[in-house]
């Protein structure tokens, strides 16, 4: 499931630092000092929220709104709108 478009170069460096530090058995405390750390945190929180919304069905590609925002329009009556030869001769 794709949630975010992309990460910036700085965000990728922060994530790489955190992951490699954790894999080596360390703590990612140094990553907090990076200027891109806050951006990574905001993006992760947004991704978590969107994933939860998708999982619970609040948003998704097949969600149909209950009511149209532009209102309802009736279809024209077929009897009134018939274009027979008589109707065409009246036009021009």
C-alpha positions as CSV (number, residue, x, y, z in Angstrom):
1,X,0.0,0.0,0.0
2,X,1.5,3.3,-1.1
3,X,0.8,6.2,1.3
4,X,3.4,8.8,0.8
5,X,4.8,10.1,-2.5
6,X,8.5,10.3,-1.5
7,X,11.1,11.2,1.1
8,X,13.6,14.1,0.7
9,X,17.3,13.3,0.6
10,X,17.7,14.5,4.2
11,X,14.8,12.4,5.4
12,X,16.3,9.3,3.7
13,X,19.6,10.0,5.5
14,X,17.8,10.2,8.9
15,X,16.0,7.0,8.2
16,X,19.1,5.3,7.1
17,X,21.0,6.4,10.2
18,X,18.2,5.2,12.5
19,X,18.0,1.8,10.8
20,X,21.7,1.1,10.6
21,X,22.1,2.3,14.2
22,X,19.4,-0.1,15.4
23,X,20.8,-3.0,13.4
24,X,24.1,-2.5,15.1
25,X,22.5,-2.6,18.5
26,X,22.6,1.1,19.3
27,X,20.0,3.8,20.0
28,X,18.8,6.3,17.4
29,X,19.3,9.3,19.9
30,X,21.7,11.1,17.6
31,X,19.1,11.2,14.8
32,X,17.0,13.6,16.9
33,X,19.6,16.3,16.3
34,X,19.1,16.2,12.5
35,X,17.1,19.1,11.0
36,X,15.1,16.6,9.0
37,X,14.1,14.5,11.9
38,X,10.9,16.5,12.6
39,X,9.9,16.2,9.0
40,X,10.3,12.4,9.1
41,X,8.2,12.2,12.3
42,X,5.4,14.3,10.7
43,X,5.4,12.2,7.6
44,X,5.3,8.9,9.6
45,X,2.4,10.2,11.7
46,X,0.5,11.2,8.5
47,X,1.2,7.8,7.0
48,X,-0.1,6.0,10.2
49,X,-3.3,8.1,10.2
50,X,-3.9,7.5,6.5
51,X,-3.3,3.7,6.9
52,X,-5.7,3.6,9.8
53,X,-8.3,5.4,7.7
54,X,-7.9,3.1,4.8
55,X,-8.0,0.0,7.1
56,X,-11.2,1.2,8.8
57,X,-12.8,2.1,5.4
58,X,-13.1,5.8,6.0
59,X,-11.2,6.6,2.8
60,X,-10.3,4.5,-0.2
61,X,-10.5,4.3,-3.9
62,X,-14.0,2.7,-4.0
63,X,-15.7,5.0,-1.5
64,X,-18.9,6.4,-3.0
65,X,-20.3,9.6,-1.4
66,X,-23.8,9.4,0.1
67,X,-24.9,12.6,-1.6
68,X,-23.6,14.5,-4.6
69,X,-22.1,17.9,-3.8
70,X,-23.6,19.4,-6.9
71,X,-27.1,18.1,-6.4
72,X,-29.3,15.9,-8.6
73,X,-30.3,16.5,-12.2
74,X,-33.3,14.8,-13.8
75,X,-32.8,13.1,-17.1
76,X,-34.7,14.8,-20.0
77,X,-38.0,13.2,-21.0
78,X,-37.5,11.1,-24.1
79,X,-40.9,12.0,-25.6
80,X,-40.1,15.8,-25.4
81,X,-36.6,15.5,-26.9
82,X,-37.3,13.2,-29.9
83,X,-35.6,14.5,-33.0
84,X,-37.8,13.3,-35.8
85,X,-37.9,14.8,-39.3
86,X,-40.6,17.3,-38.3
87,X,-38.5,18.7,-35.5
88,X,-35.4,19.0,-37.8
89,X,-37.4,20.9,-40.4
90,X,-38.5,23.5,-37.9
91,X,-34.9,24.3,-36.9
92,X,-33.6,25.5,-40.1
